[in-house]
Amino acid sequence: MDAPVESMKVEPAAPVEQALYEIRKRIYPRAVTGKFAAWRWVLVLATQLVFYGTPWLTWNERQAVLFDLVARKFYIFGLVFWPQDIVYLTLLLIISAYSLFLFTAIAGRLWCGYACPQTVYTELFMWIERKVEGDRGARMKLDKEPMSARKLRVKASKHGLWIALALWTGFTFVGYFTPIKTLWGEVWSAGLGPWETFWILFYGFATYGNAGWMREQVCKYMCPYARFQGVMFDPDTLIITYDRERGEPRGARNRSVDYKAKGLGDCVDCGICVQVCPTGIDIRNGLQYECIGCAACIDGCNQVMSKMGYPKGLIRYSTETAVKKHLDSTSIAKRVFRGRTLVYTSILVVVAVAGLVTLYNRVPVKVDVIRDRASFARDPSDPVVQNVYRLQIMNTQERRAAFAIGVSGIEGIHLLSDSTSQLELGPASQKVVAVRVEAPRQNAKPGSNRIQFTVDAADPSGATQPLKIVEKTTFVVQ
């Protein structure tokens, strides 16, 4: 008989710890110059000139752009918007959404790479960092050094400049809601209110944290656009691509070496495209959701190609279809006009034209009529019936206007002598007036009767044509 086989003991597997979140690896983007870097700085300067400069502009002896939440009035140069103008905000949001869809379908994440506030302020903060600490190698070396007086001085200088820029950004942001010149005086006199103080510090802290510390983490984990961009792309979307057919197999070599004889591609595997990337990805691995389309890798790779004497464009803006079919730039441009982009463009044009026409024909006077439901005839035997109304008249013009109020709809209906039939309003102001209306009982049917108020608006100076506004309401007979 065979000897019994001894039972084998199975050792329990050692527990494995797995992190729920990826450990962040510090990214040190390398400075890069080139065509796309220049364009990015043009957009940075243009957007910040608009953001920081607009609140200081004056229009009609007031701030040109001011969102006065307390008075519920938005001033945008010569226009004054009230809560009743919410339709214009809706149109603006629709136009912004479809513009984003259209630009993304055509050329990918242009917004993220060139004009997004996160990109813009990260560029500004990194520029300060390079000026104070040096470029990539110097920053990496400084961070590895033990703390010293020099390191403390350099770090303090950098963060001091960051905080100053962040606070100025927060101050400018609040200046769109509180007149910025008034706000400036309150800052110097230490008379800031609690809400202004809170929002300056809050917005400044957000700018400092997002652009100085979090940086690519905002784009990778907080911004939803990175997650649904794949739905908006198609094979003809212009994106940053690595020409694998031309570049592989990659490998280091001397400039004098005949690399083609060795079976190498154009990629020298220098890693510059990774070093200049603000999100730290390797574009040679294909399109990734972390890519913000800033084209820094294109500039970096083109510099290396020039030094090696190779043609530029190993990394370039192209499309999936163009890379597969080896299409030239003319063929790529022709494929821009396809079904998706034509639909987006059509909707965008229709909504934009409708918004402009509506804005052009916007009546500068608004009237709301509210009937006082508690005010009816005191005695059914009275030969006349009275109703009381509250008229809210808004003068959205930036000039004084005189108003004459009338009523019609029932024979013999009229305003009582004690009612306000005429009034004058200042620029961009409103007033609520109580109006008592009387009508003969015999000329009105029991229940609701349709009547209308007419408000004739005229410019006392005679500079503009008179306006007539008609508002319908009901006259109740009991």
C-alpha positions as semicolon CSV with decimal commas, in nm:
position;residue;x (nm);y (nm);z (nm)
1;M;0,000;0,000;0,000
2;D;0,112;0,347;-0,074
3;A;0,216;0,559;0,217
4;P;-0,052;0,808;0,321
5;V;0,000;1,151;0,178
6;E;0,047;1,408;0,443
7;S;-0,203;1,692;0,432
8;M;-0,053;2,020;0,313
9;K;-0,109;2,328;0,520
10;V;-0,206;2,638;0,321
11;E;-0,068;2,955;0,468
12;P;-0,320;3,242;0,472
13;A;-0,243;3,518;0,224
14;A;-0,091;3,828;0,369
15;P;-0,334;4,122;0,380
16;V;-0,287;4,371;0,100
17;E;-0,350;4,736;0,159
18;Q;-0,490;4,931;-0,131
19;A;-0,529;5,309;-0,126
20;L;-0,864;5,449;-0,226
21;Y;-0,699;5,755;-0,378
22;E;-0,393;5,783;-0,596
23;I;-0,097;5,929;-0,413
24;R;-0,015;6,263;-0,569
25;K;0,322;6,294;-0,735
26;R;0,453;6,649;-0,732
27;I;0,473;6,791;-1,084
28;Y;0,741;7,041;-1,178
29;P;0,644;7,174;-1,523
30;R;0,937;7,290;-1,729
31;A;0,926;7,632;-1,894
32;V;0,866;7,617;-2,267
33;T;0,861;7,868;-2,550
34;G;0,699;7,847;-2,889
35;K;0,399;7,944;-3,095
36;F;0,137;7,792;-2,868
37;A;0,303;7,917;-2,551
38;A;0,292;8,267;-2,699
39;W;-0,076;8,231;-2,783
40;R;-0,146;8,108;-2,432
41;W;0,019;8,417;-2,282
42;V;-0,175;8,642;-2,519
43;L;-0,497;8,489;-2,385
44;V;-0,373;8,516;-2,026
45;L;-0,297;8,886;-2,064
46;A;-0,618;8,958;-2,257
47;T;-0,848;8,784;-2,008
48;Q;-0,681;8,942;-1,707
49;L;-0,683;9,286;-1,866
50;V;-1,060;9,249;-1,904
51;F;-1,111;9,103;-1,555
52;Y;-0,893;9,348;-1,362
53;G;-0,964;9,654;-1,576
54;T;-1,340;9,641;-1,641
55;P;-1,454;9,738;-1,287
56;W;-1,256;10,062;-1,312
57;L;-1,435;10,179;-1,626
58;T;-1,696;10,454;-1,591
59;W;-2,020;10,489;-1,785
60;N;-2,275;10,768;-1,731
61;E;-2,105;10,869;-1,405
62;R;-2,127;10,518;-1,262
63;Q;-1,930;10,196;-1,279
64;A;-1,962;10,054;-1,630
65;V;-2,016;9,693;-1,517
66;L;-2,179;9,648;-1,178
67;F;-2,400;9,369;-1,045
68;D;-2,586;9,549;-0,769
69;L;-2,750;9,261;-0,582
70;V;-2,889;9,485;-0,307
71;A;-3,077;9,706;-0,552
72;R;-3,140;9,406;-0,781
73;K;-3,001;9,585;-1,084
74;F;-2,725;9,476;-1,320
75;Y;-2,544;9,752;-1,507
76;I;-2,357;9,648;-1,822
77;F;-2,233;9,962;-1,993
78;G;-2,546;10,130;-2,139
79;L;-2,786;9,854;-2,036
80;V;-2,965;9,807;-1,704
81;F;-3,111;9,464;-1,631
82;W;-3,373;9,387;-1,365
83;P;-3,492;9,054;-1,220
84;Q;-3,767;9,054;-1,484
85;D;-3,492;9,026;-1,748
86;I;-3,398;8,673;-1,643
87;V;-3,465;8,560;-2,002
88;Y;-3,141;8,728;-2,112
89;L;-2,943;8,528;-1,857
90;T;-3,107;8,214;-1,991
91;L;-3,009;8,306;-2,346
92;L;-2,652;8,380;-2,235
93;L;-2,623;8,038;-2,068
94;I;-2,760;7,863;-2,377
95;I;-2,516;8,049;-2,602
96;S;-2,226;7,965;-2,370
97;A;-2,321;7,597;-2,359
98;Y;-2,355;7,556;-2,734
99;S;-2,037;7,754;-2,794
100;L;-1,855;7,509;-2,568
101;F;-2,011;7,214;-2,754
102;L;-1,916;7,361;-3,092
103;F;-1,557;7,453;-3,007
104;T;-1,499;7,118;-2,835
105;A;-1,635;6,923;-3,133
106;I;-1,406;7,118;-3,367
107;A;-1,083;7,157;-3,170
108;G;-1,109;6,977;-2,837
109;R;-1,036;7,147;-2,507
110;L;-0,933;7,489;-2,633
111;W;-1,113;7,654;-2,341
112;C;-0,921;7,447;-2,087
113;G;-0,585;7,500;-2,248
114;Y;-0,599;7,873;-2,311
115;A;-0,878;8,064;-2,133
116;C;-1,006;7,865;-1,834
117;P;-0,948;8,062;-1,509
118;Q;-0,775;7,759;-1,358
119;T;-0,529;7,751;-1,649
120;V;-0,483;8,128;-1,653
121;Y;-0,408;8,165;-1,282
122;T;-0,192;7,853;-1,276
123;E;0,017;8,011;-1,553
124;L;0,049;8,332;-1,351
125;F;0,140;8,150;-1,031
126;M;0,394;7,928;-1,210
127;W;0,549;8,236;-1,373
128;I;0,600;8,385;-1,026
129;E;0,737;8,053;-0,904
130;R;0,993;8,037;-1,186
131;K;1,102;8,397;-1,128
132;V;1,157;8,334;-0,756
133;E;1,276;7,972;-0,740
134;G;1,405;7,906;-1,092
135;D;1,308;7,654;-1,357
136;R;1,228;7,286;-1,313
137;G;1,569;7,160;-1,201
138;A;1,623;7,443;-0,954
139;R;1,279;7,394;-0,798
140;M;1,328;7,020;-0,758
141;K;1,668;7,076;-0,599
142;L;1,530;7,343;-0,364
143;D;1,249;7,117;-0,242
144;K;1,497;6,837;-0,163
145;E;1,718;7,067;0,043
146;P;1,673;7,079;0,422
147;M;1,516;7,391;0,559
148;S;1,757;7,681;0,576
149;A;1,747;8,059;0,596
150;R;1,783;8,085;0,218
151;K;1,510;7,830;0,149
152;L;1,277;7,997;0,400
153;R;1,341;8,337;0,239
154;V;1,276;8,206;-0,114
155;K;0,960;8,018;-0,016
156;A;0,827;8,312;0,184
157;S;0,886;8,546;-0,109
158;K;0,701;8,317;-0,346
159;H;0,403;8,266;-0,119
160;G;0,393;8,635;-0,032
161;L;0,359;8,723;-0,402
162;W;0,102;8,447;-0,448
163;I;-0,107;8,577;-0,159
164;A;-0,085;8,935;-0,287
165;L;-0,208;8,831;-0,632
166;A;-0,482;8,614;-0,482
167;L;-0,609;8,895;-0,256
168;W;-0,606;9,143;-0,545
169;T;-0,806;8,890;-0,746
170;G;-1,057;8,856;-0,461
171;F;-1,079;9,233;-0,428
172;T;-1,146;9,271;-0,801
173;F;-1,412;8,999;-0,792
174;V;-1,600;9,173;-0,511
175;G;-1,558;9,500;-0,705
176;Y;-1,809;9,369;-0,958
177;F;-2,078;9,363;-0,686
178;T;-1,975;9,659;-0,472
179;P;-1,860;9,974;-0,655
180;I;-1,486;9,918;-0,672
181;K;-1,388;10,277;-0,596
182;T;-1,605;10,269;-0,284
183;L;-1,454;9,931;-0,197
184;W;-1,103;10,070;-0,242
185;G;-1,179;10,353;-0,002
186;E;-1,319;10,107;0,253
187;V;-1,002;9,897;0,231
188;W;-0,777;10,196;0,298
189;S;-0,994;10,324;0,581
190;A;-1,032;9,975;0,734
191;G;-1,408;10,010;0,695
192;L;-1,485;9,693;0,500
193;G;-1,817;9,532;0,581
194;P;-1,834;9,168;0,695
195;W;-1,963;9,035;0,363
196;E;-1,706;9,219;0,152
197;T;-1,431;9,095;0,385
198;F;-1,558;8,737;0,370
199;W;-1,580;8,722;-0,009
200;I;-1,243;8,889;-0,069
201;L;-1,076;8,638;0,163
202;F;-1,279;8,344;0,033
203;Y;-1,213;8,416;-0,335
204;G;-0,851;8,498;-0,263
205;F;-0,809;8,173;-0,069
206;A;-0,970;7,975;-0,355
207;T;-0,735;8,137;-0,608
208;Y;-0,431;8,074;-0,388
209;G;-0,527;7,712;-0,319
210;N;-0,634;7,615;-0,671
211;A;-0,357;7,786;-0,868
212;G;-0,076;7,758;-0,615
213;W;-0,127;7,421;-0,452
214;M;-0,386;7,201;-0,623
215;R;-0,319;7,293;-0,986
216;E;-0,357;6,979;-1,198
217;Q;-0,568;6,817;-0,925
218;V;-0,849;7,060;-1,007
219;C;-0,840;6,962;-1,375
220;K;-0,810;6,590;-1,306
221;Y;-1,054;6,539;-1,021
222;M;-1,270;6,845;-0,962
223;C;-1,357;6,971;-1,310
224;P;-1,648;6,773;-1,465
225;Y;-1,553;6,880;-1,817
226;A;-1,262;6,636;-1,822
227;R;-1,501;6,350;-1,754
228;F;-1,757;6,409;-2,028
229;Q;-1,525;6,543;-2,298
230;G;-1,517;6,199;-2,460
231;V;-1,885;6,227;-2,542
232;M;-1,819;6,553;-2,728
233;F;-1,522;6,423;-2,930
234;D;-1,542;6,231;-3,255
235;P;-1,275;6,098;-3,499
236;D;-1,266;6,436;-3,674
237;T;-1,210;6,645;-3,360
238;L;-0,881;6,833;-3,367
239;I;-0,679;6,715;-3,066
240;I;-0,315;6,692;-2,963
241;T;-0,179;6,369;-3,111
242;Y;0,149;6,183;-3,118
243;D;0,237;6,040;-3,459
244;R;0,319;5,686;-3,348
245;E;0,388;5,566;-3,700
246;R;0,659;5,828;-3,741
247;G;0,797;5,829;-3,389
248;E;0,823;5,457;-3,302
249;P;1,032;5,279;-3,210
250;R;1,167;5,555;-2,995
251;G;1,520;5,570;-2,859
252;A;1,809;5,795;-2,765
253;R;2,072;5,871;-3,028
254;N;2,331;6,126;-3,141
255;R;2,242;6,377;-3,402
256;S;2,508;6,240;-3,636
257;V;2,376;5,882;-3,620
258;D;2,170;5,743;-3,907
259;Y;1,882;5,646;-3,684
260;K;1,675;5,505;-3,969
261;A;1,946;5,251;-4,041
262;K;1,912;5,138;-3,681
263;G;1,537;5,105;-3,720
264;L;1,450;5,396;-3,491
265;G;1,170;5,646;-3,529
266;D;1,190;6,022;-3,491
267;C;1,118;6,020;-3,116
268;V;1,447;6,052;-2,927
269;D;1,275;5,960;-2,598
270;C;1,399;6,278;-2,431
271;G;1,090;6,314;-2,210
272;I;1,055;6,687;-2,279
273;C;0,687;6,639;-2,368
274;V;0,628;6,498;-2,019
275;Q;0,842;6,757;-1,840
276;V;0,653;7,055;-1,988
277;C;0,305;6,906;-1,934
278;P;0,118;7,087;-1,652
279;T;-0,076;6,769;-1,568
280;G;0,227;6,538;-1,594
281;I;0,096;6,298;-1,860
282;D;0,281;6,132;-2,147
283;I;0,096;6,222;-2,466
284;R;0,276;5,937;-2,641
285;N;0,042;5,699;-2,459
286;G;-0,253;5,841;-2,651
287;L;-0,533;6,082;-2,566
288;Q;-0,604;6,095;-2,192
289;Y;-0,872;6,277;-2,000
290;E;-0,602;6,465;-1,807
291;C;-0,486;6,641;-2,125
292;I;-0,610;7,001;-2,116
293;G;-0,504;7,080;-2,472
294;C;-0,250;7,347;-2,380
295;A;-0,008;7,232;-2,655
296;A;0,299;7,275;-2,433
297;C;0,415;6,930;-2,548
298;I;0,394;7,046;-2,911
299;D;0,623;7,342;-2,844
300;G;0,865;7,128;-2,644
301;C;0,882;6,851;-2,905
302;N;0,922;7,099;-3,191
303;Q;1,224;7,249;-3,016
304;V;1,386;6,906;-2,990
305;M;1,303;6,822;-3,353
306;S;1,466;7,149;-3,465
307;K;1,782;7,074;-3,268
308;M;1,800;6,726;-3,416
309;G;1,732;6,850;-3,768
310;Y;1,409;6,650;-3,799
311;P;1,076;6,781;-3,937
312;K;0,847;6,939;-3,680
313;G;0,506;6,799;-3,601
314;L;0,586;6,467;-3,435
315;I;0,337;6,590;-3,174
316;R;0,079;6,817;-3,333
317;Y;-0,283;6,919;-3,354
318;S;-0,452;6,662;-3,571
319;T;-0,751;6,426;-3,578
320;E;-0,784;6,053;-3,538
321;T;-0,902;6,021;-3,897
322;A;-0,618;6,238;-4,030
323;V;-0,352;6,031;-3,855
324;K;-0,493;5,704;-3,985
325;K;-0,548;5,825;-4,341
326;H;-0,250;6,064;-4,358
327;L;-0,467;6,363;-4,444
328;D;-0,317;6,706;-4,500
329;S;-0,433;7,028;-4,333
330;T;-0,670;7,113;-4,621
331;S;-0,851;6,782;-4,589
332;I;-0,872;6,825;-4,211
333;A;-1,026;7,171;-4,254
334;K;-1,289;7,036;-4,494
335;R;-1,405;6,779;-4,240
336;V;-1,484;7,057;-3,991
337;F;-1,818;7,101;-4,169
338;R;-1,990;6,782;-4,061
339;G;-2,329;6,698;-3,912
340;R;-2,250;6,764;-3,547
341;T;-2,081;7,098;-3,598
342;L;-2,347;7,218;-3,843
343;V;-2,623;7,140;-3,591
344;Y;-2,438;7,319;-3,312
345;T;-2,368;7,618;-3,536
346;S;-2,729;7,643;-3,651
347;I;-2,867;7,635;-3,298
348;L;-2,606;7,883;-3,181
349;V;-2,682;8,129;-3,462
350;V;-3,059;8,105;-3,410
351;V;-3,034;8,162;-3,034
352;A;-2,780;8,445;-3,072
353;V;-2,985;8,626;-3,337
354;A;-3,304;8,585;-3,133
355;G;-3,126;8,725;-2,827
356;L;-2,988;9,024;-3,015
357;V;-3,325;9,103;-3,174
358;T;-3,498;9,077;-2,839
359;L;-3,238;9,297;-2,676
360;Y;-3,260;9,555;-2,955
361;N;-3,642;9,571;-2,926
362;R;-3,633;9,574;-2,545
363;V;-3,881;9,824;-2,402
364;P;-3,698;10,049;-2,154
365;V;-4,004;10,077;-1,926
366;K;-4,161;9,788;-1,736
367;V;-4,500;9,788;-1,564
368;D;-4,638;9,523;-1,327
369;V;-5,001;9,543;-1,211
370;I;-5,122;9,373;-0,894
371;R;-5,485;9,400;-0,789
372;D;-5,562;9,440;-0,421
373;R;-5,792;9,142;-0,363
374;A;-5,926;9,282;-0,036
375;S;-6,064;9,602;-0,192
376;F;-6,409;9,566;-0,348
377;A;-6,733;9,763;-0,342
378;R;-6,845;9,829;0,009
379;D;-7,216;9,803;-0,068
380;P;-7,370;9,606;-0,355
381;S;-7,636;9,875;-0,391
382;D;-7,376;10,142;-0,475
383;P;-7,406;10,257;-0,835
384;V;-7,027;10,250;-0,873
385;V;-6,763;9,985;-0,807
386;Q;-6,409;10,051;-0,693
387;N;-6,098;9,835;-0,722
388;V;-5,751;9,920;-0,593
389;Y;-5,435;9,828;-0,779
390;R;-5,066;9,851;-0,710
391;L;-4,860;9,951;-1,012
392;Q;-4,486;9,885;-1,007
393;I;-4,325;10,107;-1,269
394;M;-3,961;10,054;-1,358
395;N;-3,759;10,302;-1,558
396;T;-3,470;10,099;-1,701
397;Q;-3,334;10,396;-1,894
398;E;-3,047;10,603;-1,762
399;R;-3,245;10,922;-1,799
400;R;-3,545;11,071;-1,619
401;A;-3,889;10,980;-1,747
402;A;-4,240;11,118;-1,682
403;F;-4,534;10,878;-1,673
404;A;-4,905;10,936;-1,730
405;I;-5,136;10,656;-1,615
406;G;-5,471;10,584;-1,776
407;V;-5,729;10,305;-1,765
408;S;-5,984;10,169;-2,016
409;G;-6,191;9,860;-2,092
410;I;-6,525;9,950;-1,935
411;E;-6,741;10,240;-2,038
412;G;-6,710;10,517;-1,781
413;I;-6,414;10,363;-1,599
414;H;-6,168;10,618;-1,466
415;L;-5,905;10,689;-1,205
416;L;-6,026;10,862;-0,893
417;S;-5,895;11,210;-0,832
418;D;-5,702;11,098;-0,525
419;S;-5,508;10,841;-0,730
420;T;-5,165;10,912;-0,871
421;S;-5,217;10,954;-1,244
422;Q;-4,883;11,121;-1,316
423;L;-4,535;11,075;-1,174
424;E;-4,171;11,117;-1,266
425;L;-3,891;10,868;-1,208
426;G;-3,516;10,915;-1,206
427;P;-3,269;10,711;-1,409
428;A;-3,278;10,334;-1,348
429;S;-3,530;10,362;-1,067
430;Q;-3,866;10,217;-0,978
431;K;-4,174;10,312;-0,780
432;V;-4,485;10,136;-0,657
433;V;-4,802;10,348;-0,665
434;A;-5,152;10,266;-0,541
435;V;-5,422;10,343;-0,796
436;R;-5,795;10,349;-0,719
437;V;-6,020;10,274;-1,017
438;E;-6,395;10,337;-1,032
439;A;-6,653;10,218;-1,286
440;P;-7,036;10,238;-1,311
441;R;-7,192;9,914;-1,190
442;Q;-7,441;9,910;-1,475
443;N;-7,160;9,903;-1,735
444;A;-6,977;9,609;-1,580
445;K;-7,089;9,250;-1,555
446;P;-7,074;9,061;-1,226
447;G;-6,745;8,884;-1,175
448;S;-6,425;8,957;-1,364
449;N;-6,406;9,223;-1,633
450;R;-6,107;9,271;-1,858
451;I;-5,952;9,616;-1,837
452;Q;-5,615;9,761;-1,927
453;F;-5,384;10,021;-1,784
454;T;-5,193;10,245;-2,020
455;V;-4,870;10,406;-1,909
456;D;-4,738;10,678;-2,136
457;A;-4,368;10,740;-2,076
458;A;-4,198;11,053;-2,202
459;D;-3,850;11,196;-2,169
460;P;-3,886;11,540;-2,003
461;S;-3,595;11,667;-2,211
462;G;-3,759;11,552;-2,533
463;A;-3,446;11,361;-2,639
464;T;-3,636;11,035;-2,704
465;Q;-3,973;10,942;-2,847
466;P;-4,263;10,878;-2,605
467;L;-4,350;10,517;-2,522
468;K;-4,687;10,361;-2,453
469;I;-4,707;10,049;-2,238
470;V;-5,032;9,851;-2,205
471;E;-5,088;9,605;-1,920
472;K;-5,405;9,394;-1,895
473;T;-5,572;9,302;-1,568
474;T;-5,919;9,229;-1,425
475;F;-6,180;9,451;-1,265
476;V;-6,397;9,257;-1,018
477;V;-6,761;9,333;-0,955
478;Q;-6,944;9,165;-0,665
